Amino acid sequence: MNRRNFIRVLSQGLLAAGLLPSRAAAGQFSEKRHIQFVFAQIKYRGGDWNPHPLSVTPLMEELMLRTSVEPATARREVTLTDRDLFNYPFLYITGKYEFDPFTQEEIETLRRFLSFGGFLLIDDALGQQGYGFDKAMRREMQRVFPGNEFKRLPASHAALKSYYLLRRIGGVRIANPNLETITLGNATPVIYCQNDLGGAWNAINWATGPTPARPVASPSDATHFISAST
C-alpha cells in the first residue's frame, strides 16, 4: 500500500475512532520507533481551533496497539504557513465557532497541499449547519476550490470500505448521518463530518468502550483502523 492510499484509508479509520471493543492491556512502548504517521491539527485565528485537547493521544495509542502502524502519540499543531506543513500528508481541522478568514497565502498553500496528494479531515464540533464553524469552513473551502461544492460521499465510495465496511458515521451527536467531500478528478482530498468526532474520541474510556451517552457506531464498524504501513 503506497503512502497516499495509506493516508486515505487511515483517515477514514479515524472516523470510527472511539468505537472499538475492549483492548488488551497496553504493552510497553518502545522509545525508539520509526514514526510512520503524524496526526497534524491546524491552528487558526479566532473561534476555537482546539475544542478537545485530550482526544488525540489515546486515539494514537490505540492505533499503535491494534495495528502495525507506528504513529506519533502526540499530535502536531501546525498553521497553514508552517514551513514543514507538507511533511504531514494528513491534516485535521476542527472547531465550534466561526473563525477569521484565511489569508490569501494560507488559501493558496492549502490548495496546493490538497492538489498534490494531501488529505484534510474536517470535524465540526458544534454540528449546526450554516452556523459557526460550519459557516466559516464552507466559506474558506469555496475560496480554496471556487465552484467545487461539498457533496455527499456515496455509500459505495471506496473510502467507506477500504479495510472494513463502515455502515454508519459516529460522533457525539448525529448532526449529519452522511459524510461530505470535495473531489478533484478521481481524488478525494477533503472529507467533512459534522458529528463531533473529536468529542467522541475525548469521551471514550478505551478500556471499556464508548459510554452509553455517546451515539456512536457499533464496535464492529469501529475496527476501521487498519494494519498497514507507509
N, CA, C and O of each residue as an XYZ file, in Angstrom:
920
protein
N       0.861     -1.193      0.000
C       0.000      0.000      0.000
C       0.890      1.233      0.000
O       1.737      1.378      0.881
N       0.714      2.135     -0.982
C       1.546      3.314     -1.020
C       1.085      4.337      0.004
O       0.038      4.172      0.630
N       1.876      5.404      0.173
C       1.596      6.344      1.252
C       0.266      7.049      1.049
O      -0.470      7.265      2.012
N      -0.057      7.416     -0.203
C      -1.312      8.124     -0.430
C      -2.491      7.244     -0.067
O      -3.434      7.709      0.573
N      -2.456      5.957     -0.469
C      -3.554      5.056     -0.117
C      -3.614      4.829      1.384
O      -4.693      4.745      1.970
N      -2.445      4.730      1.998
C      -2.412      4.547      3.446
C      -3.096      5.699      4.168
O      -3.919      5.487      5.059
N      -2.745      6.928      3.773
C      -3.332      8.093      4.430
C      -4.826      8.150      4.169
O      -5.597      8.495      5.065
N      -5.244      7.818      2.957
C      -6.669      7.849      2.653
C      -7.419      6.850      3.519
O      -8.457      7.177      4.095
N      -6.893      5.632      3.613
C      -7.566      4.605      4.406
C      -7.535      4.952      5.888
O      -8.546      4.826      6.579
N      -6.379      5.389      6.376
C      -6.264      5.712      7.792
C      -7.195      6.854      8.168
O      -7.805      6.838      9.237
N      -7.304      7.848      7.286
C      -8.172      8.981      7.605
C      -9.611      8.531      7.767
O     -10.333      9.060      8.613
N     -10.041      7.560      6.970
C     -11.398      7.053      7.136
C     -11.514      6.229      8.415
O     -12.557      6.230      9.069
N     -10.425      5.520      8.772
C     -10.454      4.785     10.018
C     -10.651      5.687     11.208
O     -11.305      5.299     12.176
N     -10.103      6.878     11.160
C     -10.262      7.824     12.261
C     -11.714      8.207     12.468
O     -12.088      8.633     13.560
N     -12.546      8.063     11.433
C     -13.957      8.421     11.567
C     -14.674      7.511     12.552
O     -15.692      7.889     13.132
N     -14.145      6.324     12.737
C     -14.791      5.397     13.650
C     -14.056      5.299     14.980
O     -14.345      4.413     15.785
N     -13.121      6.191     15.213
C     -12.320      6.128     16.422
C     -13.184      6.233     17.661
O     -14.182      6.953     17.685
N     -12.782      5.500     18.695
C     -13.539      5.522     19.932
C     -14.661      4.518     19.931
O     -15.469      4.499     20.860
N     -14.736      3.688     18.924
C     -15.841      2.755     18.819
C     -15.357      1.322     18.938
O     -16.100      0.386     18.643
N     -14.127      1.149     19.364
C     -13.531     -0.171     19.375
C     -13.946     -0.982     20.591
O     -14.254     -0.408     21.636
N     -13.959     -2.315     20.475
C     -14.228     -3.140     21.646
C     -13.062     -3.053     22.627
O     -12.037     -2.435     22.341
N     -13.236     -3.678     23.776
C     -12.214     -3.587     24.822
C     -10.862     -4.032     24.293
O     -10.768     -5.017     23.560
N      -9.825     -3.315     24.662
C      -8.496     -3.666     24.187
C      -7.757     -4.491     25.234
O      -8.141     -4.528     26.403
N      -6.716     -5.134     24.800
C      -5.873     -5.867     25.736
C      -5.053     -4.860     26.526
O      -4.944     -3.694     26.146
N      -4.493     -5.310     27.599
C      -3.684     -4.405     28.414
C      -2.547     -3.846     27.580
O      -1.935     -4.553     26.780
N      -2.279     -2.577     27.779
C      -1.248     -1.912     26.985
C       0.117     -2.479     27.326
O       0.446     -2.714     28.489
N       0.913     -2.693     26.266
C       2.277     -3.132     26.470
C       3.203     -1.941     26.603
O       2.769     -0.791     26.541
N       4.464     -2.221     26.783
C       5.437     -1.142     26.883
C       5.740     -0.630     25.483
O       5.989     -1.413     24.566
N       5.716      0.705     25.323
C       6.030      1.303     24.036
C       7.540      1.469     23.934
O       8.207      1.886     24.881
N       8.052      1.136     22.773
C       9.483      1.315     22.560
C       9.805      2.793     22.455
O       9.052      3.553     21.846
N      10.908      3.203     23.039
C      11.298      4.596     22.969
C      11.877      4.940     21.604
O      11.872      6.102     21.199
N      12.372      3.938     20.900
C      12.958      4.164     19.588
C      12.064      3.512     18.544
O      12.173      2.317     18.267
N      11.178      4.318     17.970
C      10.243      3.823     16.971
C      10.394      4.630     15.696
O      10.725      5.815     15.721
N      10.146      3.966     14.590
C      10.125      4.663     13.308
C       8.710      5.203     13.101
O       7.787      4.437     12.824
N       8.540      6.508     13.233
C       7.226      7.115     13.141
C       6.741      7.094     11.696
O       7.412      7.608     10.801
N       5.572      6.499     11.472
C       5.002      6.387     10.138
C       3.811      7.317      9.923
O       3.425      7.574      8.783
N       3.233      7.817     10.999
C       2.048      8.653     10.854
C       2.027      9.713     11.946
O       2.270      9.428     13.119
N       1.732     10.943     11.532
C       1.615     12.049     12.475
C       0.236     12.679     12.302
O      -0.167     13.022     11.191
N      -0.473     12.825     13.403
C      -1.779     13.479     13.405
C      -1.523     14.973     13.546
O      -1.223     15.455     14.638
N      -1.642     15.704     12.444
C      -1.349     17.135     12.436
C      -2.647     17.927     12.455
O      -3.507     17.737     11.596
N      -2.790     18.813     13.431
C      -4.009     19.597     13.601
C      -3.743     21.063     13.299
O      -2.763     21.639     13.772
N      -4.626     21.657     12.507
C      -4.463     23.031     12.064
C      -4.908     24.012     13.147
O      -5.996     23.896     13.710
N      -4.037     24.979     13.421
C      -4.383     26.107     14.277
C      -4.791     27.278     13.388
O      -4.186     27.509     12.341
N      -5.813     28.010     13.806
C      -6.258     29.166     13.029
C      -6.611     30.310     13.968
O      -6.622     30.136     15.187
N      -6.892     31.449     13.420
C      -7.182     32.643     14.218
C      -8.685     32.767     14.454
O      -9.496     32.498     13.568
N      -9.034     33.183     15.672
C     -10.442     33.331     16.012
C     -11.074     31.983     16.304
O     -10.438     30.942     16.143
N     -12.348     32.006     16.741
C     -13.048     30.745     17.003
C     -12.375     29.931     18.089
O     -11.827     30.485     19.042
N     -12.418     28.635     17.948
C     -11.813     27.709     18.909
C     -11.245     26.538     18.129
O     -11.964     25.591     17.811
N      -9.959     26.599     17.818
C      -9.346     25.562     16.979
C      -9.111     24.268     17.747
O      -8.789     23.245     17.142
N      -9.267     24.294     19.081
C      -8.883     23.145     19.902
C      -9.951     22.806     20.941
O      -9.680     22.900     22.138
N     -11.169     22.409     20.516
C     -12.235     22.153     21.486
C     -12.036     20.890     22.315
O     -12.642     20.756     23.378
N     -11.196     19.957     21.852
C     -10.989     18.694     22.579
C      -9.487     18.403     22.663
O      -8.990     17.550     21.929
N      -8.768     19.084     23.528
C      -7.306     18.973     23.549
C      -6.770     17.612     23.959
O      -5.604     17.313     23.701
N      -7.590     16.778     24.593
C      -7.099     15.478     25.080
C      -7.519     14.302     24.198
O      -7.357     13.149     24.597
N      -8.048     14.573     23.020
C      -8.667     13.498     22.243
C      -7.687     12.660     21.435
O      -7.965     11.492     21.165
N      -6.554     13.221     21.043
C      -5.722     12.563     20.041
C      -4.773     11.521     20.606
O      -4.608     10.458     20.007
N      -4.140     11.796     21.750
C      -3.137     10.864     22.267
C      -3.690      9.457     22.515
O      -3.064      8.495     22.069
N      -4.834      9.281     23.205
C      -5.343      7.920     23.372
C      -5.741      7.286     22.048
O      -5.656      6.067     21.895
N      -6.172      8.090     21.102
C      -6.508      7.575     19.782
C      -5.279      6.989     19.095
O      -5.347      5.905     18.516
N      -4.160      7.703     19.160
C      -2.937      7.219     18.533
C      -2.364      6.009     19.271
O      -1.799      5.110     18.648
N      -2.510      5.986     20.596
C      -2.044      4.825     21.348
C      -2.847      3.586     20.964
O      -2.298      2.488     20.873
N      -4.141      3.762     20.741
C      -4.971      2.638     20.323
C      -4.567      2.151     18.945
O      -4.537      0.948     18.689
N      -4.260      3.073     18.067
C      -3.805      2.713     16.725
C      -2.515      1.905     16.796
O      -2.338      0.934     16.060
N      -1.618      2.314     17.687
C      -0.356      1.613     17.858
C      -0.564      0.197     18.368
O       0.103     -0.735     17.920
N      -1.497      0.036     19.313
C      -1.743     -1.267     19.913
C      -2.401     -2.237     18.936
O      -2.115     -3.434     18.966
N      -3.268     -1.739     18.081
C      -4.110     -2.604     17.274
C      -3.612     -2.836     15.857
O      -4.119     -3.718     15.164
N      -2.625     -2.057     15.413
C      -2.167     -2.177     14.037
C      -0.648     -2.207     13.994
O       0.023     -2.103     15.021
N      -0.126     -2.350     12.796
C       1.323     -2.302     12.601
C       1.812     -0.887     12.346
O       3.005     -0.674     12.129
N       0.904      0.082     12.368
C       1.275      1.475     12.153
C       1.982      2.021     13.388
O       1.566      1.749     14.515
N       3.036      2.782     13.184
C       3.759      3.419     14.285
C       3.464      4.919     14.259
O       4.151      5.668     13.565
N       2.453      5.365     15.003
C       2.133      6.795     15.000
C       2.888      7.549     16.086
O       3.310      6.973     17.088
N       3.046      8.842     15.864
C       3.489      9.702     16.952
C       2.330      9.802     17.944
O       1.204     10.089     17.538
N       2.578      9.573     19.221
C       1.478      9.531     20.185
C       0.896     10.907     20.472
O      -0.260     11.017     20.880
N       1.677     11.950     20.267
C       1.188     13.315     20.459
C       0.901     13.942     19.104
O       1.629     13.713     18.138
N      -0.144     14.720     19.037
C      -0.456     15.407     17.791
C       0.568     16.499     17.521
O       1.278     16.934     18.428
N       0.639     16.930     16.289
C       1.466     18.061     15.920
C       0.549     19.239     15.582
O      -0.352     19.108     14.754
N       0.774     20.360     16.206
C      -0.031     21.550     15.938
C       0.667     22.374     14.865
O       1.842     22.713     15.004
N      -0.055     22.696     13.795
C       0.546     23.398     12.673
C      -0.359     24.543     12.232
O      -1.567     24.523     12.473
N       0.228     25.522     11.595
C      -0.530     26.558     10.903
C      -0.325     26.346      9.413
O       0.575     25.618      8.994
N      -1.164     26.986      8.623
C      -1.075     26.804      7.174
C       0.132     27.504      6.570
O       0.392     27.370      5.374
N       0.865     28.241      7.375
C       2.085     28.890      6.878
C       3.353     28.247      7.428
O       4.454     28.723      7.150
N       3.218     27.172      8.206
C       4.396     26.491      8.732
C       5.238     25.917      7.594
O       4.703     25.364      6.633
N       6.531     26.051      7.710
C       7.430     25.567      6.667
C       7.364     24.057      6.485
O       7.566     23.546      5.383
N       7.078     23.350      7.573
C       7.066     21.886      7.499
C       5.676     21.311      7.259
O       5.469     20.112      7.446
N       4.716     22.144      6.847
C       3.340     21.675      6.649
C       3.279     20.473      5.712
O       2.528     19.530      5.962
N       4.052     20.499      4.651
C       3.978     19.448      3.644
C       4.660     18.154      4.094
O       4.656     17.162      3.365
N       5.238     18.166      5.280
C       5.768     16.921      5.848
C       4.662     16.067      6.460
O       4.895     14.912      6.817
N       3.461     16.628      6.583
C       2.352     15.930      7.221
C       1.210     15.764      6.217
O       0.396     16.675      6.063
N       1.132     14.632      5.536
C       0.108     14.462      4.493
C      -1.311     14.353      5.022
O      -2.263     14.419      4.245
N      -1.471     14.187      6.341
C      -2.792     14.155      6.954
C      -2.963     15.397      7.822
O      -2.176     15.631      8.740
N      -3.995     16.197      7.530
C      -4.326     17.361      8.348
C      -5.740     17.226      8.897
O      -6.633     16.699      8.235
N      -5.922     17.709     10.111
C      -7.216     17.686     10.796
C      -7.537     19.099     11.232
O      -6.686     19.793     11.788
N      -8.767     19.528     10.980
C      -9.207     20.841     11.440
C     -10.575     20.703     12.086
O     -11.457     20.034     11.548
N     -10.750     21.335     13.236
C     -11.999     21.208     13.979
C     -12.320     22.533     14.667
O     -11.498     23.450     14.669
N     -13.488     22.631     15.237
C     -13.878     23.828     15.959
C     -15.377     23.895     16.150
O     -16.124     23.073     15.618
N     -15.812     24.893     16.922
C     -17.231     25.107     17.178
C     -17.739     26.421     16.597
O     -18.903     26.530     16.211
N     -16.872     27.401     16.540
C     -17.327     28.757     16.252
C     -16.741     29.281     14.951
O     -15.763     28.746     14.428
N     -17.354     30.328     14.447
C     -16.832     30.969     13.242
C     -15.437     31.516     13.528
O     -15.174     32.039     14.611
N     -14.554     31.390     12.554
C     -13.180     31.850     12.749
C     -12.809     32.868     11.671
O     -13.539     33.063     10.699
N     -11.664     33.506     11.867
C     -11.214     34.538     10.947
C     -10.894     33.953      9.577
O     -10.415     32.823      9.491
N     -11.146     34.689      8.519
C     -10.803     34.191      7.177
C      -9.313     33.898      7.053
O      -8.485     34.583      7.652
N      -8.980     32.880      6.274
C      -7.587     32.593      5.971
C      -7.020     33.733      5.123
O      -7.750     34.390      4.381
N      -5.730     33.954      5.242
C      -5.073     34.914      4.364
C      -4.978     34.309      2.963
O      -5.170     33.106      2.786
N      -4.687     35.133      1.990
C      -4.548     34.617      0.629
C      -3.409     33.615      0.539
O      -3.501     32.628     -0.191
N      -2.335     33.864      1.279
C      -1.221     32.916      1.304
C      -1.677     31.565      1.853
O      -1.310     30.522      1.313
N      -2.472     31.579      2.920
C      -2.959     30.330      3.510
C      -3.884     29.594      2.547
O      -3.829     28.368      2.448
N      -4.729     30.333      1.840
C      -5.629     29.710      0.855
C      -4.824     29.014     -0.236
O      -5.107     27.870     -0.590
N      -3.832     29.700     -0.759
C      -3.025     29.129     -1.838
C      -2.218     27.930     -1.352
O      -2.040     26.957     -2.085
N      -1.733     28.002     -0.117
C      -0.972     26.879      0.435
C      -1.863     25.656      0.617
O      -1.464     24.543      0.272
N      -3.075     25.851      1.159
C      -3.975     24.725      1.359
C      -4.406     24.143      0.019
O      -4.520     22.924     -0.111
N      -4.645     24.984     -0.975
C      -4.997     24.488     -2.310
C      -3.871     23.631     -2.880
O      -4.117     22.572     -3.458
N      -2.658     24.087     -2.718
C      -1.502     23.333     -3.225
C      -1.346     22.022     -2.463
O      -1.084     20.980     -3.063
N      -1.506     22.072     -1.146
C      -1.394     20.874     -0.318
C      -2.392     19.808     -0.762
O      -2.025     18.644     -0.925
N      -3.650     20.200     -0.958
C      -4.695     19.247     -1.308
C      -4.612     18.796     -2.761
O      -5.050     17.697     -3.098
N      -4.059     19.631     -3.607
C      -3.961     19.292     -5.025
C      -2.827     18.326     -5.323
O      -2.815     17.673     -6.367
N      -1.874     18.237     -4.401
C      -0.708     17.393     -4.637
C      -0.615     16.238     -3.650
O       0.481     15.842     -3.254
N      -1.759     15.699     -3.254
C      -1.761     14.450     -2.509
C      -2.045     14.544     -1.033
O      -2.125     13.510     -0.371
N      -2.204     15.748     -0.473
C      -2.525     15.867      0.944
C      -3.986     15.563      1.214
O      -4.819     15.583      0.308
N      -4.284     15.282      2.479
C      -5.651     14.952      2.878
C      -6.060     15.822      4.059
O      -5.269     16.056      4.972
N      -7.311     16.302      4.034
C      -7.845     17.129      5.113
C      -9.121     16.508      5.651
O     -10.078     16.299      4.906
N      -9.136     16.210      6.954
C     -10.336     15.749      7.640
C     -10.894     16.925      8.428
O     -10.224     17.463      9.310
N     -12.128     17.324      8.108
C     -12.798     18.446      8.773
C     -13.813     17.885      9.754
O     -14.581     16.986      9.411
N     -13.821     18.408     10.968
C     -14.684     17.886     12.030
C     -15.396     19.040     12.722
O     -14.773     19.810     13.453
N     -16.696     19.159     12.494
C     -17.489     20.223     13.117
C     -17.872     19.791     14.529
O     -18.646     18.849     14.703
N     -17.334     20.474     15.533
C     -17.595     20.104     16.920
C     -18.904     20.672     17.443
O     -19.333     20.316     18.540
N     -19.549     21.550     16.678
C     -20.822     22.131     17.103
C     -22.003     21.428     16.442
O     -23.013     21.156     17.091
N     -21.874     21.139     15.156
C     -22.909     20.382     14.462
C     -24.151     21.168     14.113
O     -25.252     20.618     14.106
N     -23.991     22.456     13.821
C     -25.129     23.268     13.395
C     -24.842     23.806     12.000
O     -23.977     24.662     11.815
N     -25.574     23.295     11.030
C     -25.331     23.669      9.652
C     -25.634     25.146      9.418
O     -26.654     25.671      9.864
N     -24.714     25.800      8.703
C     -24.889     27.200      8.378
C     -24.537     28.156      9.492
O     -24.808     29.352      9.384
N     -23.942     27.663     10.555
C     -23.643     28.491     11.714
C     -22.252     28.152     12.238
O     -21.799     27.014     12.116
N     -21.581     29.130     12.815
C     -20.322     28.893     13.495
C     -19.261     28.282     12.596
O     -19.013     28.768     11.493
N     -18.639     27.216     13.073
C     -17.547     26.565     12.356
C     -17.987     26.128     10.970
O     -17.247     26.309     10.003
N     -19.177     25.555     10.853
C     -19.665     25.081      9.559
C     -19.714     26.228      8.548
O     -19.282     26.071      7.407
N     -20.230     27.357      8.959
C     -20.324     28.524      8.073
C     -18.942     28.972      7.611
O     -18.724     29.222      6.425
N     -18.010     29.071      8.561
C     -16.671     29.532      8.226
C     -15.925     28.530      7.350
O     -15.214     28.921      6.424
N     -16.088     27.237      7.639
C     -15.346     26.233      6.893
C     -15.819     26.150      5.446
O     -15.006     26.032      4.530
N     -17.118     26.213      5.245
C     -17.637     26.183      3.870
C     -17.197     27.437      3.106
O     -16.885     27.371      1.917
N     -17.176     28.558      3.789
C     -16.709     29.799      3.168
C     -15.263     29.673      2.709
O     -14.929     30.046      1.584
N     -14.405     29.147      3.580
C     -12.996     29.061      3.247
C     -12.720     28.017      2.174
O     -11.848     28.220      1.330
N     -13.443     26.908      2.193
C     -13.209     25.888      1.168
C     -13.678     26.365     -0.199
O     -13.147     25.922     -1.217
N     -14.658     27.258     -0.244
C     -15.044     27.850     -1.524
C     -13.937     28.756     -2.054
O     -13.780     28.903     -3.266
N     -13.187     29.350     -1.168
C     -12.037     30.150     -1.599
C     -10.894     29.254     -2.064
O     -10.153     29.605     -2.983
N     -10.759     28.103     -1.426
C      -9.699     27.171     -1.828
C     -10.005     26.566     -3.193
O      -9.145     26.527     -4.074
N     -11.245     26.094     -3.359
C     -11.662     25.482     -4.625
C     -12.960     26.137     -5.092
O     -14.038     25.581     -4.883
N     -12.875     27.308     -5.719
C     -14.082     28.017     -6.143
C     -14.956     27.165     -7.063
O     -14.475     26.551     -8.015
N     -16.264     27.145     -6.749
C     -17.209     26.404     -7.567
C     -17.256     24.912     -7.301
O     -18.087     24.204     -7.871
N     -16.363     24.422     -6.432
C     -16.337     22.986     -6.112
C     -17.037     22.797     -4.769
O     -16.413     22.927     -3.716
N     -18.312     22.496     -4.806
C     -19.125     22.404     -3.597
C     -18.919     21.072     -2.873
O     -18.526     20.075     -3.479
N     -19.191     21.077     -1.570
C     -19.245     19.821     -0.830
C     -20.402     18.983     -1.359
O     -21.486     19.497     -1.636
N     -20.154     17.687     -1.493
C     -21.188     16.760     -1.916
C     -21.187     15.554     -0.979
O     -20.183     15.253     -0.334
N     -22.311     14.884     -0.919
C     -22.411     13.695     -0.085
C     -21.457     12.612     -0.592
O     -21.376     12.347     -1.791
N     -20.738     11.995      0.344
C     -19.869     10.882     -0.007
C     -20.738      9.641     -0.191
O     -21.386      9.207      0.761
N     -20.770      9.062     -1.386
C     -21.642      7.907     -1.624
C     -21.276      6.723     -0.735
O     -20.108      6.507     -0.413
N     -22.284      5.970     -0.349
C     -22.045      4.788      0.485
C     -21.161      3.773     -0.221
O     -20.515      2.949      0.426
N     -21.131      3.831     -1.544
C     -20.327      2.894     -2.328
C     -18.875      3.339     -2.472
O     -18.063      2.613     -3.044
N     -18.538      4.523     -1.960
C     -17.181      5.043     -2.107
C     -16.185      4.130     -1.415
O     -16.444      3.617     -0.326
N     -15.050      3.934     -2.055
C     -14.027      3.035     -1.508
C     -13.544      3.461     -0.137
O     -13.084      2.628      0.643
N     -13.642      4.744      0.167
C     -13.180      5.232      1.466
C     -13.944      4.610      2.620
O     -13.406      4.488      3.720
N     -15.194      4.213      2.389
C     -16.025      3.643      3.452
C     -15.902      2.128      3.560
O     -16.505      1.515      4.440
N     -15.135      1.533      2.680
C     -14.968      0.075      2.748
C     -13.565     -0.339      2.331
O     -13.358     -1.424      1.787
N     -12.604      0.542      2.594
C     -11.237      0.259      2.190
C     -10.621     -0.870      3.000
O      -9.816     -1.641      2.479
N     -10.991     -0.973      4.263
C     -10.421     -2.017      5.114
C     -11.522     -2.782      5.832
O     -11.528     -4.013      5.846
N     -12.450     -2.047      6.425
C     -13.665     -2.623      6.992
C     -14.847     -1.837      6.436
O     -14.698     -0.674      6.059
N     -15.975     -2.442      6.383
C     -17.174     -1.769      5.917
C     -17.700     -0.850      7.013
O     -18.061     -1.309      8.096
N     -17.741      0.441      6.729
C     -18.243      1.422      7.682
C     -19.689      1.727      7.325
O     -19.962      2.425      6.348
N     -20.620      1.198      8.128
C     -22.039      1.306      7.789
C     -22.677      2.608      8.240
O     -23.656      3.059      7.645
N     -22.137      3.211      9.278
C     -22.685      4.475      9.735
C     -21.581      5.304     10.373
O     -20.537      4.782     10.764
N     -21.830      6.592     10.470
C     -20.816      7.526     10.928
C     -21.081      7.877     12.393
O     -22.204      8.215     12.767
N     -20.042      7.794     13.209
C     -20.193      8.055     14.627
C     -19.938      9.506     14.982
O     -19.825     10.366     14.109
N     -19.851      9.761     16.272
C     -19.632     11.092     16.794
C     -20.420     11.298     18.066
O     -21.149     10.406     18.499
N     -20.283     12.464     18.669
C     -21.030     12.780     19.883
C     -22.509     12.901     19.579
O     -23.353     12.430     20.341
N     -22.816     13.534     18.460
C     -24.209     13.697     18.025
C     -24.265     13.459     16.534
O     -23.287     13.712     15.831
N     -25.374     12.984     16.045
C     -25.507     12.729     14.621
C     -26.198     13.930     13.981
O     -27.394     13.891     13.695
N     -25.439     14.987     13.762
C     -25.963     16.173     13.097
C     -26.175     15.912     11.617
O     -27.062     16.494     10.993
N     -25.359     15.036     11.065
C     -25.480     14.664      9.656
C     -25.078     13.197      9.537
O     -23.931     12.859      9.828
N     -25.992     12.311      9.116
C     -25.657     10.892      9.033
C     -24.714     10.557      7.886
O     -24.266      9.418      7.757
N     -24.417     11.545      7.061
C     -23.557     11.323      5.899
C     -22.283     12.147      6.007
O     -22.255     13.192      6.657
N     -21.245     11.666      5.369
C     -20.037     12.455      5.202
C     -20.174     13.299      3.948
O     -20.898     12.938      3.020
N     -19.473     14.427      3.926
C     -19.413     15.246      2.719
C     -17.977     15.285      2.231
O     -17.036     15.079      2.997
N     -17.828     15.555      0.944
C     -16.498     15.519      0.362
C     -16.351     16.556     -0.729
O     -17.329     16.999     -1.331
N     -15.120     16.928     -0.968
C     -14.743     17.691     -2.156
C     -13.812     16.799     -2.955
O     -12.843     16.260     -2.420
N     -14.103     16.647     -4.219
C     -13.281     15.782     -5.059
C     -12.504     16.611     -6.073
O     -12.937     17.682     -6.496
N     -11.354     16.086     -6.444
C     -10.525     16.661     -7.508
C     -10.228     15.540     -8.485
O      -9.352     14.712     -8.235
N     -10.948     15.507     -9.596
C     -10.795     14.389    -10.509
C     -11.242     13.111     -9.826
O     -12.379     13.015     -9.365
N     -10.356     12.132     -9.760
C     -10.669     10.870     -9.086
C     -10.227     10.863     -7.625
O     -10.410      9.867     -6.925
N      -9.657     11.952     -7.172
C      -9.140     12.017     -5.806
C     -10.183     12.585     -4.850
O     -11.056     13.360     -5.241
N     -10.067     12.178     -3.582
C     -10.949     12.669     -2.518
C     -10.061     13.273     -1.430
O      -9.794     12.623     -0.420
N      -9.604     14.503     -1.625
C      -8.639     15.077     -0.672
C      -9.262     15.695      0.570
O      -8.549     16.027      1.517
N     -10.592     15.856      0.583
C     -11.266     16.503      1.707
C     -12.485     15.685      2.106
O     -13.307     15.331      1.261
N     -12.600     15.390      3.389
C     -13.813     14.761      3.912
C     -14.253     15.543      5.147
O     -13.443     15.925      5.992
N     -15.558     15.765      5.221
C     -16.148     16.616      6.259
C     -17.187     15.821      7.042
O     -18.103     15.235      6.465
N     -17.033     15.810      8.365
C     -18.006     15.187      9.267
C     -18.518     16.256     10.226
O     -17.736     17.044     10.758
N     -19.824     16.284     10.444
C     -20.426     17.305     11.309
C     -20.881     16.747     12.652
O     -21.709     17.358     13.327
N     -20.348     15.593     13.046
C     -20.857     14.889     14.219
C     -19.956     14.974     15.448
O     -20.186     14.256     16.421
N     -18.946     15.825     15.427
C     -18.027     15.991     16.557
C     -17.293     14.690     16.877
O     -17.470     14.106     17.947
N     -16.477     14.254     15.940
C     -15.664     13.060     16.144
C     -14.708     13.238     17.323
O     -14.536     12.330     18.136
N     -14.087     14.422     17.405
C     -13.130     14.659     18.482
C     -13.759     14.539     19.853
O     -13.121     14.062     20.792
N     -15.017     14.972     19.981
C     -15.707     14.827     21.254
C     -15.920     13.384     21.629
O     -15.830     13.018     22.801
N     -16.207     12.552     20.624
C     -16.378     11.116     20.881
C     -15.051     10.484     21.279
O     -15.006      9.673     22.204
N     -13.960     10.848     20.584
C     -12.655     10.315     20.952
C     -12.300     10.720     22.377
O     -11.753      9.928     23.145
N     -12.621     11.965     22.716
C     -12.286     12.515     24.026
C     -13.051     11.819     25.145
O     -12.551     11.704     26.264
N     -14.266     11.352     24.843
C     -15.148     10.799     25.874
C     -14.931      9.324     26.131
O     -15.438      8.787     27.116
N     -14.185      8.661     25.263
C     -14.068      7.213     25.372
C     -13.140      6.792     26.501
O     -12.041      7.323     26.662
N     -13.606      5.834     27.267
C     -12.711      5.078     28.140
C     -12.235      3.901     27.301
O     -12.984      2.947     27.088
N     -11.003      3.959     26.827
C     -10.548      2.967     25.848
C     -10.530      1.552     26.414
O     -10.534      0.587     25.649
N     -10.511      1.412     27.711
C     -10.505      0.068     28.285
C     -11.886     -0.565     28.282
O     -12.004     -1.791     28.260
N     -12.948      0.265     28.306
C     -14.297     -0.285     28.416
C     -15.175      0.016     27.221
O     -16.248     -0.571     27.080
N     -14.734      0.930     26.348
C     -15.526      1.250     25.169
C     -16.328      2.515     25.360
O     -16.154      3.220     26.354
N     -17.221      2.818     24.400
C     -17.990      4.056     24.441
C     -18.929      4.111     25.637
O     -19.420      3.080     26.096
N     -19.176      5.312     26.136
C     -20.160      5.476     27.188
C     -21.554      5.439     26.575
O     -21.706      5.795     25.406
N     -22.578      5.021     27.317
C     -23.925      4.922     26.762
C     -24.459      6.239     26.226
O     -25.336      6.247     25.362
N     -23.937      7.359     26.730
C     -24.467      8.655     26.316
C     -23.986      9.072     24.941
O     -24.475     10.052     24.379
N     -23.027      8.332     24.392
C     -22.444      8.744     23.134
C     -23.019      7.910     21.993
O     -22.778      6.704     21.939
N     -23.779      8.526     21.073
C     -24.380      7.779     19.975
C     -23.370      7.496     18.880
O     -23.291      8.221     17.888
N     -22.603      6.440     19.067
C     -21.544      6.133     18.118
C     -21.842      4.825     17.415
O     -22.765      4.101     17.791
N     -21.057      4.526     16.393
C     -21.283      3.317     15.617
C     -20.892      2.085     16.404
O     -20.292      2.183     17.475
N     -21.232      0.933     15.875
C     -21.010     -0.322     16.581
C     -19.534     -0.673     16.624
O     -18.776     -0.204     15.775
N     -19.096     -1.487     17.588
C     -17.700     -1.879     17.667
C     -17.200     -2.560     16.408
O     -16.034     -2.396     16.050
N     -18.046     -3.319     15.723
C     -17.594     -3.992     14.509
C     -17.242     -2.987     13.434
O     -16.300     -3.202     12.671
N     -17.976     -1.902     13.359
C     -17.650     -0.862     12.392
C     -16.411     -0.093     12.835
O     -15.665      0.442     12.015
N     -16.211     -0.049     14.144
C     -15.110      0.752     14.668
C     -13.750      0.241     14.235
O     -12.809      1.030     14.144
N     -13.613     -1.026     13.969
C     -12.325     -1.602     13.613
C     -11.927     -1.232     12.188
O     -11.281     -2.007     11.482
N     -12.324     -0.047     11.791
C     -11.899      0.524     10.521
C     -10.450      0.991     10.612
O      -9.857      1.371      9.603
N      -9.866      0.964     11.838
C      -8.428      1.152     11.936
C      -7.753      0.093     11.088
O      -8.256     -1.024     10.963
N      -6.642      0.432     10.518
C      -6.014     -0.500      9.602
C      -4.678     -0.993     10.115
O      -4.064     -0.389     10.995
N      -4.243     -2.099      9.546
C      -2.911     -2.617      9.810
C      -2.140     -2.468      8.509
O      -2.204     -3.320      7.623
N      -1.412     -1.370      8.419
C      -0.712     -1.060      7.167
C       0.498     -0.202      7.500
O       0.661      0.232      8.641
N       1.311      0.034      6.551
C       2.468      0.883      6.756
C       2.672      1.757      5.538
O       2.185      1.472      4.444
N       3.408      2.830      5.766
C       3.686      3.714      4.647
C       4.704      3.092      3.738
O       5.075      3.688      2.727
